[in-house]
Amino acid sequence: MAKIDKKNKEYKIKDASNSREVALIVLLNVTEEGKMSHLVLPEALSASRLSDRDRAFVKRCTDGCLDMLIQCDALINRYSKLGVEKIDPVIRGILRLSVYQLKFMDRVPESAVCNEAVKLAKLHGLFGPSGFVNGVLRNMARDKTKASPKFFEFKEPEERYSLPASLFERLSREFGEKKACEISENYLRERPVQVRLCLSKLPEEEIRDILLREVPKLRKVDVEAVLRSSEESGFLLHSMPVVREMPVIYELPGIPGVEKLEAFKRGLIQVQDLSGAVAAAALCPEKGELVMDVCAAPGGKTIAVSDFMAKSFGEEYRIISRDLTERKLSLIRENVTRCGFKNIRAEIWDALKFDPRYEKKIDSLIADLPCSGLGIAGKKPDIKLNVGEKEIGELSRLQSRMLDTVSRYVKPGGRLLYSTCTLTREEDEDNALSFAERSGFRLLYMTKLLPAAEHDGFFISVFERPTE
């Protein structure tokens, strides 16, 4: 169920004014072609002729359907004599989107779901299968009205949490079945956008007042209380280190577009989850240091560190912010320009390639490296569908090679932050401990946050190169 099946077909929008058609094309490109939803969705919306309301509908449908894809497929298998993997890809996509609407979008009338699904099948020339679509969906709608267990009950954890069985088994091995259930539930939890305040620009009270004009339900997150709660729940490997200054995080409930806020346009806030902001704060750079961020896009940690240093030390710092492609560098530059930081230089560089110009020249190095992303799967649900044991092993080895390369830039007495937004032991604590053993760097602290109501899953470790 829900297995990515690359068919090497092109799925293009036939009717740019039809929200369900746009959602279908996004879903097909992700589930049939293996493309990433956070890249496909903006492209499809840009090519459409939809109102803001319809755009929000498309995003809700596609994100929600991907999040609950395994459960949607389980329902299709219950109501169809033809297994979901044997159904024509376009019909399969129509059914998946329609089942999601029936199950999770109560404001959409059942009759509208069925009728629009039939129209969508006919739009793609599938007149015969449109009857099959109609029959399956109307039987589901009937059982929904009757509150039938066939429509509502799911005994297996992979169906209940809409998670691949192999992933649930891995989480159970790593953290125990109870924690695996908690993680799986948190993947499905909808959380407001979190932002970190740029306190080098204005005091917290002034930024808060600016936000309150447009976000009346603004809520401050008690970062230290969240970390204490995580520690008491056994979510941390070791006690959270004392950082010089905890980030100030606010939640923005009910805000569809942060980029429209005055505070965002003025560079007073940066979209950043609590866990990522804590990782940047754990580096604790000093006055006048040269900092390097080796896999920086879109620039969240670069900006967090720059903001801290500007607030604490004024202009006495420099940051080199690197990533692999011009597209990624453009994201860094866009954020740096918006926030108005001047001491950041963005440049293209492959983290696997050693740059002798900086050997033992960097005071503080940020290595937030490519990973399987299981800590943020609640925000990017296609991660759950794509990540397997092979990918985890390959990423672990890639991280190890990158650490060996970039650690050569750290000067004696300098620090290295190694972080990921994933949960696997191979990519996190095993890699950190192995690196410390072979490099001679001293492990200062190591923390793992599991996905929770207030934050993503994240791994944080900080090392120091001994003085010579």
SVG drawing of the C-alpha trace seen along z (x, -y; Angstrom):
<svg xmlns="http://www.w3.org/2000/svg" viewBox="-27 -48 77 56">
<polyline fill="none" stroke="black" stroke-width="0.4" points="0.0,0.0 1.1,-3.6 4.3,-2.4 5.9,-4.9 5.6,-3.5 7.7,-5.4 6.0,-5.1 8.0,-7.7 4.8,-9.4 4.1,-13.1 1.1,-14.2 0.1,-17.7 -2.9,-19.9 -5.8,-19.7 -8.0,-22.3 -6.1,-25.0 -9.4,-26.4 -10.4,-23.1 -9.0,-22.8 -9.5,-19.0 -7.7,-18.6 -4.7,-20.6 -4.7,-18.5 -4.8,-15.3 -1.8,-16.3 0.2,-17.2 -0.7,-13.8 0.2,-11.8 3.5,-13.5 4.4,-12.6 2.9,-9.1 3.6,-7.9 6.7,-9.8 8.4,-10.0 8.7,-13.8 8.7,-15.9 5.4,-17.5 7.0,-20.7 8.5,-21.3 5.5,-20.1 2.8,-21.9 4.1,-25.4 4.7,-24.8 1.2,-23.4 -0.4,-26.3 1.7,-28.8 0.4,-27.2 -3.2,-27.3 -5.9,-29.9 -7.3,-29.4 -8.5,-31.8 -6.8,-31.9 -9.6,-29.8 -9.2,-27.1 -5.4,-27.2 -5.9,-26.5 -8.3,-23.6 -5.6,-22.1 -2.9,-22.3 -5.2,-20.8 -6.2,-17.9 -2.7,-17.0 -0.9,-17.4 -3.7,-15.6 -4.0,-12.8 -0.3,-12.1 -0.3,-12.2 -3.2,-9.6 -2.4,-7.8 -2.0,-4.3 -5.3,-4.6 -7.0,-5.9 -5.5,-2.9 -6.8,-0.5 -10.3,-1.9 -10.1,-1.6 -9.1,2.1 -12.1,2.6 -14.6,1.3 -13.0,2.3 -12.7,5.9 -9.6,4.6 -6.6,4.1 -5.4,0.5 -2.1,1.3 -3.9,2.8 -6.1,-0.3 -5.2,-2.7 -2.9,-5.4 -5.2,-8.3 -8.3,-6.5 -6.2,-5.5 -5.3,-9.2 -8.9,-10.3 -10.0,-7.7 -7.3,-8.6 -8.2,-12.3 -11.9,-11.6 -11.5,-9.1 -9.5,-11.8 -12.3,-14.3 -14.9,-11.8 -13.0,-10.7 -11.4,-14.0 -13.1,-17.0 -16.6,-17.1 -17.4,-20.4 -17.3,-18.9 -20.7,-17.2 -20.5,-13.5 -22.5,-14.1 -20.1,-16.7 -17.1,-14.4 -18.7,-11.6 -19.9,-13.9 -16.6,-15.7 -14.7,-12.5 -16.7,-11.2 -16.2,-14.5 -12.5,-14.2 -12.3,-10.7 -14.2,-11.8 -11.9,-14.9 -9.1,-12.4 -11.0,-10.3 -11.8,-7.5 -15.5,-7.2 -15.8,-3.5 -13.9,-3.6 -15.9,-6.6 -18.8,-4.2 -16.4,-2.2 -15.3,-5.4 -18.9,-6.4 -19.8,-2.9 -16.8,-2.7 -17.3,-6.3 -21.1,-6.0 -20.7,-2.8 -18.2,-4.6 -20.4,-7.6 -23.3,-5.3 -21.2,-3.6 -19.9,-6.9 -23.5,-8.1 -24.3,-4.8 -21.1,-5.2 -20.1,-1.7 -16.9,-0.1 -15.9,0.9 -15.4,-2.8 -14.1,-4.0 -12.1,-1.3 -8.4,-0.4 -6.8,2.2 -3.3,2.4 -1.0,-0.5 0.3,-1.1 -3.4,-1.8 -4.3,-3.6 -1.4,-6.0 -1.1,-5.8 2.6,-4.8 4.5,-2.1 4.7,1.1 8.5,1.1 8.8,-2.4 6.6,-1.6 8.7,1.5 11.9,-0.6 10.4,-3.2 9.4,-0.3 12.9,1.2 14.5,-2.2 12.1,-3.6 9.7,-0.8 6.1,-0.4 4.6,-2.9 7.0,-5.7 6.5,-4.6 2.8,-5.1 3.4,-8.6 5.7,-9.5 3.2,-8.3 0.4,-10.3 2.5,-13.4 3.2,-13.0 -0.5,-13.4 -0.9,-16.4 -1.5,-19.7 0.7,-22.4 0.8,-26.2 3.7,-27.8 6.5,-28.7 8.8,-31.7 12.0,-32.8 12.2,-36.4 15.3,-38.3 16.2,-40.2 19.1,-42.0 16.6,-44.0 14.1,-45.0 13.3,-44.0 10.9,-41.1 8.0,-43.4 8.1,-45.5 8.2,-42.6 5.4,-40.9 3.2,-44.1 3.8,-44.2 2.8,-40.6 -0.3,-41.0 -1.8,-43.5 -2.1,-40.7 -2.0,-37.5 -4.5,-38.0 -4.0,-34.5 -0.2,-34.8 1.3,-32.5 4.8,-32.4 6.4,-29.0 8.2,-28.4 11.3,-26.8 12.9,-25.8 9.7,-24.3 9.3,-22.2 12.8,-20.9 12.3,-20.1 9.1,-18.2 10.9,-16.3 13.7,-15.4 11.2,-14.2 9.4,-12.1 12.7,-10.4 12.8,-12.1 16.4,-13.2 19.6,-11.2 21.3,-13.5 20.3,-16.7 20.0,-19.7 23.2,-21.8 23.0,-25.3 23.1,-27.7 24.0,-31.3 20.6,-32.5 17.5,-30.4 15.7,-31.3 12.4,-33.2 9.8,-31.3 6.2,-32.2 3.4,-30.2 1.1,-31.8 -2.2,-30.0 -4.5,-30.4 -2.0,-32.2 -1.9,-30.7 0.9,-32.9 3.6,-34.1 5.3,-35.9 2.5,-38.5 3.1,-39.6 4.7,-43.0 7.2,-41.4 8.3,-38.9 8.7,-41.5 10.9,-43.6 13.1,-40.6 12.0,-40.7 11.0,-37.0 12.3,-33.8 10.2,-30.7 12.0,-28.1 10.8,-25.2 11.8,-25.2 14.1,-22.3 16.1,-23.8 16.4,-27.1 17.7,-25.3 20.3,-23.5 21.6,-26.8 21.7,-28.2 23.7,-25.2 26.7,-26.3 27.3,-29.3 29.8,-31.3 32.1,-33.9 32.8,-37.5 34.8,-38.0 34.5,-34.4 34.6,-33.1 31.6,-30.7 30.9,-28.3 27.5,-26.6 28.3,-23.8 24.8,-22.7 23.0,-25.9 19.9,-26.2 17.5,-27.8 19.6,-29.6 17.7,-29.2 20.7,-28.3 22.9,-30.8 20.5,-33.6 19.8,-32.4 23.6,-32.4 24.0,-35.8 21.1,-37.2 22.6,-36.0 26.1,-37.3 24.8,-40.7 22.7,-41.1 25.6,-40.1 28.7,-41.4 27.5,-44.0 29.2,-43.6 32.2,-41.7 31.6,-38.3 31.7,-36.7 29.7,-33.7 30.4,-31.7 27.1,-30.0 27.5,-27.2 25.4,-24.8 25.5,-22.7 23.5,-24.5 22.6,-28.0 19.0,-27.3 19.8,-26.6 22.1,-29.6 19.3,-31.8 17.1,-30.7 19.9,-31.6 20.5,-35.0 16.7,-35.7 16.5,-35.2 19.7,-37.0 18.6,-40.0 15.2,-40.1 16.6,-40.0 19.3,-42.6 22.4,-40.8 25.5,-42.1 28.3,-39.8 27.2,-36.6 28.8,-35.4 26.9,-32.8 28.8,-30.5 28.5,-27.3 30.5,-24.4 30.1,-20.7 30.5,-19.6 32.2,-16.4 34.9,-18.3 37.8,-19.6 38.6,-23.3 42.3,-23.8 41.8,-27.5 39.9,-27.0 41.9,-24.1 41.9,-24.8 40.6,-28.4 37.0,-28.1 36.0,-28.9 32.5,-27.4 31.2,-25.1 27.5,-24.1 27.0,-20.7 23.3,-20.3 23.6,-17.5 21.3,-15.7 19.3,-13.0 16.2,-10.8 14.1,-13.6 12.0,-11.4 11.8,-14.1 9.9,-16.4 7.7,-13.8 4.7,-15.4 5.4,-18.5 6.5,-16.6 4.4,-13.4 6.0,-12.1 9.1,-11.4 7.2,-8.6 6.5,-7.0 10.0,-7.2 12.4,-6.5 13.5,-2.9 16.4,-1.0 18.6,-1.3 18.2,-5.1 18.9,-5.4 22.2,-3.4 23.3,-5.4 22.6,-8.7 24.4,-7.5 27.5,-6.8 27.2,-10.2 27.0,-12.0 30.1,-10.2 32.1,-11.2 30.9,-14.8 31.9,-15.0 35.4,-13.7 35.8,-16.4 34.3,-19.5 35.8,-18.8 39.2,-19.6 38.1,-23.3 37.7,-23.6 40.7,-25.2 42.1,-23.9 39.7,-24.9 36.9,-25.4 33.5,-23.8 31.5,-21.7 27.7,-21.4 26.4,-18.1 22.6,-18.0 19.9,-16.2 16.2,-16.4 15.8,-12.6 15.5,-9.9 17.5,-6.9 20.4,-5.7 22.7,-5.2 22.4,-8.8 22.4,-10.3 24.2,-9.0 26.1,-6.2 27.5,-8.7 28.3,-11.2 30.1,-8.7 31.9,-7.1 33.1,-10.6 34.4,-11.5 36.3,-8.2 38.1,-8.5 38.6,-12.3 39.9,-13.0 37.2,-15.7 35.7,-15.9 32.0,-15.3 30.6,-18.1 26.9,-17.1 24.4,-15.1 20.6,-15.6 17.7,-13.9 14.2,-15.4 11.4,-13.1 8.5,-14.7 6.1,-16.3 3.2,-18.7 5.5,-21.7 8.4,-20.7 9.8,-18.5 12.2,-15.6 15.8,-16.7 19.3,-15.4 21.9,-17.8 25.6,-17.2 28.4,-19.6 32.1,-18.8 35.4,-20.6 38.7,-20.1 41.4,-19.8 44.0,-22.5 47.4,-21.4"/>
</svg>
